[in-house]
Amino acid sequence: MPLNTIINCLLTLALLTSCTEDRQRTAKPDRLPDYELEFDGLATTWDEGIPLGNAILGALVWQNDGKLRFSLDRSDLWDLRPMENLNFLDFDFKWVHDQWKNETYKNVQDKYDAPYDNSPAPSKIPGGAIEFDISALGEIKNVKLNLATATCTVEWKNGTILKTFVHATEPIGWYQFENLATPIHPTIVPPPYFDAKESTEVDPVSGQDLRRLGYKEGTVLYKDNSITYDQTGWDEFKFQVYTKWENRLDSLVGSWSISSRKTNDETVTPATEIVEDSFLKDFGDTMETHLSWWYRFWNRSSVSIPDTILQNQWYMEMYKLGSAARQGAAPISLQSVWTADNGKLPPWKGDFHHDLNTQLSYWPTYSGNHLDLEQGFIDWLIEYKPTFKKFTRQFYGTNGLNVPGVTTLTGEPMGGWIQYSFGPTVGAWLGQHLYWHWRYSMDRDFLKEEAYPWIKEVAVHFNELSVLGDDGKRKLPLSSSPEIHNNSREAWFGEMTNFDLSLVRWTYLHAAELALELGLKEEALKWKNDLKAWPDYAVDDSGLMFSPNLPYQESHRHFSHLMAIHPLGLIDPSNGEEDMEIIQKTIENLEAIGSSQWTGYSFSWLGNIKARALDGEGAAEALKDFATSFVLPNSFHVNGDQSGTGKSNFTYRPFTLEGNFAFAAGIQEMLIQSHTSVVKIFPAIPENWKNVGFDQLRTEGAFLVSAQMKSGEVQKVEIKSLKGGTLKVQNPFTDSFESSAKHQKEGNILTFETEVDDNITLIKK
């Protein structure tokens, strides 16, 4: 059965199912708007290609030198050679502190900073490409990415149609050409790992030349209807790319896969076997399982907002999230499964940056009701916790827990600007994700076995590392604020930065909260008392400062000094006028200094911050700046300003994902908030958003909430309690309303006592 026929049948079935659900659940927005990404031709650069993926495999569909190209990737394709300069036995945190104190900090830069820039590995690496000579097909009519089906379609004016997808749950990609007037067949193009020429290019942002990895030339074996590419990397690492196809009258159907093996002893299913097995299955069943996964994905949550730019960007971000995150796969790295296909290593080696990038990438999974996708990141943190504890013990000399700020696939430190790649509070920021997982899932086993132990061990690390300052308060021997002063000596502070301090204070506060939740009253009291030993935030007339001696006085991309406002929520409007004044002054100063040194993720983050400040107009403006100036036509965030409007002096285009996913979280923060344990519906939407809604957004406490506003007034709110417990909702109605459940009303707070699977409906009278 042709691929397009299968898709149409399944979409018809999905539509019928959706219509039945709509009859049962009236006044709710469609789960997925009728939205496609459409172009009149194929992109001519890899970073503008159509993205397909399932968090294990990925592909970019574009055109290279007149040939249709699938840039192939697999998330565990890594050169894992150790960074030779990381000698913690002789060069630990105390040594760094001594060099800083003695003003011989160049020794640290030479030891830990320079090798990251100069060495080509460890690094994420690309997997190669499949190409088709399409010169005989003539002019292209259109190129589409259908979000509902995660399928790319290319249509030529002569009637030829290509449909291609990466299966949602299986490590395989498919392609089908229909209406071929002349035969067509694929070729495999290996990455240029091998060349007789030498390269000295070492820029980590634009990417080092792949030849610097020093691999031997891979082998490409062609048979009648299949191609195998085998490549040996560093040490025993190997990977294989395989594609097979069948010619059927005027069509061609094929599939491809990539397999990898870290050591010779590791047992893996080779790509050849995966693809061969795929041809034994019924193609319709294969497509059906792919579409079923995506149908379930899109039914987890939805938003409906009157700004089409913001709404379409949100759906593109959620599509990429569904393509880049899975339980059982590697976490979202800088580029996830879309590694650069330009003969170079990916920007910043495609690694895991934990001083902002991984954290922002998972922000939308919580209120977006995609904890199943976030679970992959949580599992990875837990799996490599022993590696992180070893690093903490060797570098810091403490018995607690911290995490390197820049890591490999297996959690090993990579060096770089060590104020952040070895930052003393990285583990605390990552701990917030374990806390959120508990709060949004209410999984008590996870609380007891993972969330509290992680946060507790971070607190132990702070207790053992900290020293007594001249003011009688605890402090870290050296503190930093990403990425203020870049990698200079001045990037280490002798006093506590607001960045580190907010993470320290958050850790003790939540260690106490979780200990009390588990009935550990003595431990809770200890953490509360430990918190009292640390200073308050550095604040001046312009709001939050970087540190007591450094106000925010020059534009910078990383809002590290604002952590207490967002994402930590320690300084919040719910705390009263004093906090609100600090927030307002801080944002006013941030905007007065200007955005000249911001990158794309800065605008996404600002959208979240503005939403927390209950400024809907400001949040929408910041997010629109991101969507219109810092993304490519395929929706990829490329850090620099592409609009020519002067929003930033950064105009380069290294692709990373965190700005994309922080954007999605910003939209959700505008629509619902629950970080204060009170659910707020439409807390930060612009005044002119009169018709807006959302379906099944998730809150802390494990509640699913749907809401509709028409003509500026909330019409209906539906809430499902997944785990039972107390639910507090800020009254969203301007007039009287009817409730399907009993509740207490105190001021504008409605309190419900719920059981598991209780449903609550609130309707405007």
N, C-alpha and C positions, 0 to 999 in steps of 0.2 A: 504494500500500500504506500503511495507517495507520502512524503513527509508532510506536505501542506494539507493533505486530506486528513491525516491523523491529527494534526494540530487543530484544524477546523472542527473535527468531531469532538475532540476533548474540550475545546473552548465552548462548544454548544452545550455539552454536558455540564461544564462548570457554570455556564450562564443560567441553566435551568436550576441547578442547585442553589446558586446565588439568589435567584428570584424567589425560590421557596423560603430561603432564610429571610429575605427582605420582607416577605409577607408576614413572617413571624415576628420580625423585629423592625417595626416601622420607624420612619423618621431618622434613619441612620444614613450616613454617606456611603457611597459605593466604596468597596474595599480598595479598588484600584481604578483610578480614572482612566479614560481612554487616552493613553499617552504612549507615544513611541518617540525614540530618538531617531531623527530622519535627516539624511543628507542626500545631495544630488550626485555624490561621487565618493570614492574611497579616500580616506586620509592618506597623506603622503609622508607622514612621520609616525613612528611607533607610538609616541605618547598621545596621539590623537586617534588611535585605533579604537574599534568597537571592543569593549571589555567583556569577556566571558570567563566564568570561573566557578569553582566549587570549594575553594580554600585549600585544596590539594593541587589541582591542576588549574591552569589559566591559559587564556589565549587572547591576543589582540589581533583584530582583523583590519588590515590596511593594505596599501599598495606600495611596493618597493621596485623602482626601476621598471615600471610597467607590468609587474607581476603581482597577482593576488597573493598576499602573505599572511599566514597565521604565525604570529610570534608565540612560541610555546614556553610554558614555565611550569615548574613544580615547586611547591613551597619548601621542600627540604633539600633542594639543590644548593648545597653550601660547601665552600672550601673551609674546612674547620681546622686548618693548621694553627697551632697555638701562636699567640703574639709573643715573640721571643723576649721582649723587653720586660715582661711582667714578672719581676723578681721581688716578691713581697717579703722574702726572708731578710733581705738586706735593705730594701727600699719600701718601708711601710709608711703608715700615716704619720708616725712620729718623725720619720726622716723627712717627709714632706713638710711637716710643721717646722722642723729645724731649718730647712732651706728657706722657707718663707720668713722665719724670724731673723735669720742671718742675712737676708737679702741676697741669697745666692740661688734665687728661684729658677734661673736658667737651667740649672742641673735637673730640676723636675721637668721642665719643658722638653729637654733633650731626652730624658729617660722615658716619659710617659705620653707626651703630646705628639712629638714629631713622628714617632714610628707609626701611629695610626694613619697619618697623612701619607707617609712614604711607602709603607708596606701594602701590597695589593690584597693581602688576606690576613686574617679570616674575612670572608665576604660571601654574600649571596651571589649566585652565578646564574646565567641564563641557560635555557635548555635547547635552543635552536629554533628552526622555523620550517614550516611546510609552505611551499610555493607552487602556484599554478600559472602557467603561461596563458593569459587571457586575451592576448592580442587579437585572436581570431573572433572574439565575441563582440567586438565593436564597442559602442558607447554605452556607458552605464546609465540606467534610468534613475535608480535610487538605491540607497543603502539604509536599512532600518534595524534598530534594536527594539524588539518587542519586550517590554518589561514583564508582562504577565507570563510569558513563556520562556524568558531568558534565551531567546533565539535571535540570531543575526540573519537577516535576509538581504541578499544583493540581487537586484533585478536589472538585466540588460535590455536595451531597446529591441534586440532581436528576439526576445522572448525567453532567453535562458534565465534560470533562477537558481541561486545558491541559497541553501538554508544550512546553518551550522550552529552547533551548541556544544557546551561542555556539560555533561550529565550532572545533575544536581547532587547525586549521592555516590556515583561510581567513578573511578579514576580513568575516565575515557571521554574523548571528544568525538563528535560525529560531523560529517559534511555530506551534503547531497546536492548535486547539480541536476537540474531537470531541463528538458527541451534543448539538449545539446545538438547543434547541427553538425559539429565536427568533434571527434574524440578529444578528451582532455585528461591529463594525468598529473599527479603530484610529483614534486621532488623534495628532498630534505636538504636544508642548508644548515650545516653545523655552525655554531658560534665560532668566530675567528680566534680560537684559543692558540692555534699554531700558525706561525709564519716565520720565515727566515729572518725577517726584519726585526730590529730591536726597537723597543719603545721606552721612553723615559717619562712619559706623561704620568703625573702623580696627583692631580687635583681630585680630592675626594668628593667634591660637589658635582663637577661635570662628569666624573668617573674615570678611573684609570683604565688604560688599554688592557684588554683581556689577555694579550700575549705575555704580560708581565707575570701571569700565574705560572707560566713555564710548563704547561701540559704538553704531553706528546700528542701527535695528530690522531684524532679519532678515526674510526673506520665506518664507511657507509657502504652497505651491501644492497644492491638492487636486484630484485627478482621480477617475474612477470607482472605481478600485481601487489607487490609489497616492497617496503624499504626499511632497513634496520640501520640505525646509527648508534654505535657504542663509543662511549668516551670515558677515559680514565682521568681522574682528577688527582688531587693531592693524596698521598699515601695510598690507602686501599680503596678510596672512594671511586665509585663507578656509577654511571647512569646510562640508560638506554631509551632511545626514542624509536617508536615503531608505528608505521601506518600501513594499512591494507585497504584495498578498494575492489569494487566489482563494477564492471560495465554492464548496464542493463538497457538494451535498445538505445534510446536517446538520453540516457541518464548515467550518472556515476554516483555510487554510494560508498563511503569509506569511513573508517574510524582511526583514531590515533591514541596513543598513551605514552606516558613516561614512567619508568621505574628507576629507583635509585637504591644503592647499597653502600653503607658506610664502611663496612669491613667485609673481608672475604668470608667470614664465618656467619654473617647475617643472612637469614633466609628471607627472601622476598619473591613475590610473583613477578616475573619479568614482563616487560611491556608487550613482548611478542605473545605471551600466553593470554594476557588480558584482552588484547585485540582479537586474537583467534577465537577466544571464548565468546566474545561479543557477537561474532558472526553466527554462532550457534543458536542465539536467542532470537525470538520473534522481534522484529524491529519495532512493531507497534507497541509491544509490552515495554520495551526499553524507553520509548518516548513517553509512554503513559506514566511511568514511575518518575521521570524527570518533571513532567508537567504537574503531577500530583504534589511533589515536594514544593514547587513554587506556588501552587494554588494554596497550600496550607500556609506557606510563608506569608503571602499577601493577606491572608485572613487573620493574621495575628493582631494587626492594628492598622489604622488608617487615619489620615487627617484630611480635612476639607477646609481650605482657607481661600479668601478671595483674591489673593495676590498670586497670579499664575507662575511668576518667576520663582517665588519661594516654594510654592507647592510642587512644581515640577522638579526643582532641585532636590527637595526632600525625598521625592520618590526615586530619583537617580541615586541619592546617597544610600537609601535603604536597599536598592537593587545591588549596589556595590557591596554593602554589608552582607547581604545574602550570598554574594559571590566570593567573599573573602574570609568568612568566619564560619567555623564548624567545630563541634566537639570532636576530638580525635585528630584534628589537623593542627599544624603549627599556628601560633598566634598571628595577628595582623602585624607584619613588619612594615617598614617604611613604604614599600610598594606592593606588598603582599604577593599575589601570583601574577603580577604584571611587571616583571623585571625588564630593565632597559634592553632594547634590541638595536643597539647602535655600535656594536663592536667594543663596548666599554663595560666596566662594572657599573652597577646602578649607583645613583646619587647616594652619598654617605654609605656606600657598600651594602645598601639594602638591609641594614641590620635592625636590631631592636633598640630603639632609643627610649629609655624610661625616664627622661627628664621632661617629658611632655607627650611624645608621639604615641606610645602604646596607650597611655592613659586616656587621651582624647579620643582615640579610635574606638574605644568601647563605651563612651558616654551614652550613645543612643540606645544601647541594648537594654537598658534597665527600664526606663519609662516607655520605651518602644515595644516592650513585651517580647523580647527576644533573648531571654536568659539562656535558652538552649545554645545560642551562638556565642554568648559571653562565656559559657562554661568551658570552651576550649582554652581561653586565656587563663581562667582560674586553674584548670587542670595542669597547665604548663607551669604556672607559678608554684604549685604544690609539688609537681614532679621534680623540679630543680631546686627546691628548697635546700636540700643538703649541699648543693653546689654553692648556693648563696651564703649559707652558714659558714662554709669553708672559707670563702672569700672574706667574710666579715671577721672571722677569727684570725686569718693570716694578715690581712691588711690593717684592720683596726685594732686587733688584739682584744676584742670583746667577745663575750659568750652569747650575745643576742643575735639579731638578724638584721641584715641590710642586703641590698641588691645592687650589683653594679649598674650604673646608669646607662651603659652601652654594652649589650651582650650579643653573643652568637646564638645560633639556633638551640644550643644545648646549655645556655645560661652562663657561659664562661665570659669573664670580663675581656674587653677589647681595648681598653685604654682610650686615648683621645684627650680632650680637655678635661682633666681629672676633677676639676671643681664640680663637674656634673657627671662625668662617666664614673667617678668614684665618690659622688656626692654622699654625705653622711645620712641624708634623710630620704633617699630614693625608696627604700623599703616601706616607709610610712605612707607615701603617696600610693604605692601599689596596694598597701593594706586597705586603702579606702575601697578598692574594688572587691576585696573579700568581705568587707563590712556591707557594702551595697548588695552583694549577692545574698547575704543573710537577710537584710532588711526587705529586699524585694521578693525573696522566695519564702522567708520565714521557715527555713529548713533548720530545725534545732540540732540535728546531727551535724550539719555543716558548721553551725555556730560553735558547737562544743569541740569538734575535732579539727577544724581548720581556721575559722575566722578569728576566734579569740586567741588560740595559740600563736597565730602569726602576729597579731597586734601586740600581744603580751611580749613576745620575743623582741619586737622592735623597741618596745619600752625598756626592756633590759639592756639592749644595745645603747640607748640614750643614757641610761643610768650609769653604765660603766664608762662610756666615752666622755661624758660631760665633766666639766671642772667648775670650780667656784670662781665667779667673777669678782671684780673689785666692788661691785654694788651688793655683794652678798647673794646674788642670784646665780642659778646654774646657767651654763652656756657650753656650747661646743668649742673645742680648742680652735677650730677653724670653721667658718660658716661661709656659704655661698648663696648666690641668687641667680639661677640660670637666665640668660647667659650674659649677665652684666659684666662688662670689662673683658668679655671673651675669655682668652686663656692666659691673661697677664697675671702677674703677682697680685695685682689689686683685685682680681676676681675672688680671692680669698679675703674674708673679712675677719678681723679680730673680735668683733662683737657679733651678736646674733642678727642675722638678716630676718626680715619678716617672712620670707619664704621658708627658711628652716624652722623658725619659731612657730609658725602656724602649723606645720606638720608635726612638730614635737607636741604642741599643745593638743592638737587633734588626737594624737596617739594616746596620750594619758587619759584624756576625756573619754574616749571610746573604749579604752581598755577597762576603765571603771564601769562604764555602761554595760559592757558585755559580761564582765565578771558578776555584776549585780544580777543580770538576767539569768545567769547560771547558778545563782545562789551562793556565790563566793564572796561573802560580805567583807571578809578581812582583806582579800586581794583588792576588792573595789575601793576600800578605804585607803589602802596603800597607794593606789594609783592617783586617787584624789589628792592625797598629801604630797605625792611627788610632783604633781602639776603645780602646786602652790610655790614650789621652789624656783619656777621659771619666770622670767620677766613678762611684762605686757608688751603689746605691739608698739613699734616706733611710729608715732603719728605727729604730724605738724599741721600748720594751718591749711596746707594743701591736701591733707589726707594721709593715706598710708605711704610710708617711705620705704626705700630699699633696706635701710638699716638706720640706727640712731644717728649716724653721721653722714648719711647720704640720702637726700630727698630725691623724689622722682623729678628730674629736671632735664632729661633728654629722651627723645623718642627711642623706644626699644620694642622689638618684636615679641618678647616673652614677658607676659604679665605676672612674673613670679612674685612680685610684692603684693598681688591681689588674691593670693591663694585663700586667705582667711574669708574673703567674700565668696568666691567661687573657685574651685568646686567644694571647698571644705565647709562652707556655711557657718563659720564660727562668728563672723560679723554679718548680721542679717537684719532686715527691717522688722522682723518679728520680735527682736530684742528691745525695740523702743527707739526713741528719737535720737539718742546719742549714736547708736550704730548707723541709723539712717543718715545722719549728718556726715559721719565718716565716709560712708559709701558715696554720697552725693559729691562731696569735696574731692574724693579720690578720682571719680569718673570725670568730673569737670577738669581737673588738672591733667588727667590722661589725654583728654581731647584738646585741651589748650596747647599742650606740648606738640601734639600732632602725630600723624601716622607715617611720617617720612621713612621711618626705619621699621615699619611693620611688614609682616608677610601675610599671606592669606589666612593662616590659622589665627592670626591676631584678631581679624574681623569676626571670624566664627566664635572665638572665645568671648569677644566683646559682646556679641549677641546674647550669649548665655549670661554674662555679667549684667547687662542691661535688663534682661528678663528677671534676674534675681532682685534687681533694684526696682522692679515693678514698672519699668519704663517700656511700654509696648512699642511706641513709635521709634524709640532709640534702638530697640532690639531688632525690629524689622529693617531699619535703615542699615545697621551694621551687617546683617545677614545678606541684604540685597547687594551691598558693596562687595561682599565676598563672591556672590553668585554671578555678578556682572563683570568683575574685574580680575579675579584670581583663579579662574578655572578655564580650561580649554573647551572646545566645542563638545567633546565627549564627556564633559563634567569633571575631569581630573583636576585636582588642586595642584598648582605648579608654583606655589610660594610667591612668585613675583607678580607685579601688576601688569596684566596683559591689555589693559583698556586704553592706555595712553592718556589717562585723565589725571595722572599725578597723585593717585591715592598713596603711592609708596615710591620711594627711590629704588627699591628692589624691582627690577624688571626682568630678571633671569627666569628660567622655567624648569627647575628641578622638581620632578613629580614626587609628591608624598601624599599619603592618604588622611592624615590626622585632621587636616582642615576640613575635608569633606564630611567626616563623621561628627566632628564638633558642630558643624552647621546643622545637621539633623537634630542633634541634641538641643540646639538653641531653639529650633521650632517647637520642640516638645516642651521646653521650659516655658515658652510663651503660653502654651495651652494648659499645662497642668504642673503643679508643684506639690511635693509632699515631704520635703526634707525637714520641715519643722514638726512632723507628726500630725499636721493638719493638712488635709487635702484641699488645695485651692484650685478651682476650676476657672479657666481663662484669666489667670492672674496678671498677664502682661501682654495684652493684645492692643493694637492701635485702635483709636477711637472710631476710625472709619471701617473697621472690620465688623460689619453688622450681621453678616451671615457666615458663621464659622462653626465647625464641629470636629469631633474626633471620635474614634471608635476603638475601644479596648486598649487604651493606654494604661500602663501599670503604675501603681504607687507603692511606696514603702508600706509594709504591712501586708503585702500581697493582695491588693484589691485591683480589679479591672474596672475601669471607668469609661463610660461613653457619654458624650454630652452634645447638645445641639443648641445653637443660638440663632435666632431669626429676628431681623429688624432690631438688632441691638439688645434683645432680651433672651435670657436662657429659657428654653422651652421645656427641656427634658434632660434628666440625668439618670443613667442606669449604672448600678454598681454591683459587681459580683465579688463576694468574699471567698477567696480561694483557701484560706487557712483559718478562718474565724477570727475572733478577737475584737477589740474596740476600734471603731472607725470614727474619726472626727473629720467633719467636712465644714469648711467655711461656706455659709449660706450663699449660693450663687444667684438667688432670685431677688429681683427688686420688689416684687409683690408677694402675695400669699401663694402657697404651693400645697400640693397633696403628696403624702408619703405613703408608700406601701408597707413601711415598717415603723414600729415604735421608736421614738428617739427622745433624747433630752435636748433642750435648747437653752443655751446660756450665752447671752449676747448674740453674736452672729455665728456661733459655733453649734453645729448639730452633731450629737454624739449617738452612735448606734452600737449596740452590743450584738455581734453577729456570730453565727455558727458557720461551719464549713459549707460552702456552696450556697449560702444565702444570696438571694437577689433582692436588691433594693431599687425601687423606681421613685423618682421625684419628678412631679409634673407641675408646670405653672398652671395656676387656676385661671 
